Structure formats: structure tokens, C-alpha cells
Amino acid sequence: LVEDVRALAKTASAEAGAVKEPVGLNALVNQVVSIYSDRFQNHGMQVALELPEEEIEVQADPSKLEQVLENLLNNATKYTPHGTALKIGTQLDNNTALIWVEDDGNGVPEEDLPRIFERFYRVEKGRSRNQGGTGLGLSIVKRIAALYRGTVEAENVKGGGLRIQISLPINDE
């Protein structure tokens, strides 16, 4: 809890002087997925990367974008059933870079979807506490995306699962 609150406070204080340097999203995804490989294996997850051949670059703080991915992958391993398939990808859409994490788990009840980015919000309160969730991870993701003029959206996937997608502008105009 302390670490998550500290991370949230850092994003709030960083808004005035956000670090902006070139970050290759495909390289970042590969790096973070490599860090999580043991956790994926322990959770019986099959992970598929959907990365274009050409690197997608945004202006941001690489450690903050790494934190975004770590929060999303941490949630995927905590809150999806053992053996879940996971897709992680990037895509260029006009002048917007997209990063997404999609699982084939249980999804989120429709009435909870609009609230999952709120601080301390938990879909299943009891289960989250048992697994150590603070309800801050997705709030941190949203704040970091906003820090770089981006957005984050969550939607249930047809057939089951959840897709969380971050959109970040390519050029910093």
C-alpha cells in the first residue's frame, strides 16, 4: 500500500516537470515481459506478443511506462484464473501509439468498468484483499497516461476477458 501511494504521489508531483525522452515501446514490452516470464510460467499463462516489426517511439519517462506495464501485468497474474492466455501488443494508429494487455479471463462486470480506474476501487473486495491488491494500480496507470497527454480504456472482450489499452501521442506538440 505504501509503495502504491508513493507511486501515485510521484505521478502527481511529476506533472509540472514530466521527463520526456524517446522510448521504444516494443523494446519496453519485451523487457517487461522478460521480467515477468517466471510469474507467467507459475500462473500457467500463455503469452502472445503482438508487436509490429517497426519500433514505435513516444516521448515519455521509460520508468513510468515500465510501471504502467508492470501494473497491468501484475493485475493479469493476480486476477485471472490459472492458465489464462494473455496478449500484449503495440500498434501505431495515425499519430497515436497504442499499448494493450488483453486476457481471456473472467472480465469485469459491466457496472464496474467505469470505476476500475478510481483510487482504491476493487471489483471483488474480498478477493482483492486476499491477493494483496490496494486498488491503486489502475489509478496509477491512468495518471501516468494523462501525464503524457494519453488516455486509458478498459473493455470486456467478447467471449470473456478484459482488454486495457493505453493511447499516447507520438509527437509532443
TAUR-V712475 format. One record per helix or strand of 2 or more residues. SS is the DSSP state (H for helix, E for strand). FROM is the first residue (numbers start at 1). TO is the last residue. Records with the same first field share a line. If there is no record, write none. Layout:
SS->FROM-TO, FROM-TO
This chain:
H->2-14, 25-35, 37-42, 62-79, 110-113, 125-130, 137-147
E->21-24, 46-50, 57-60, 85-93, 96-103, 151-156, 162-169
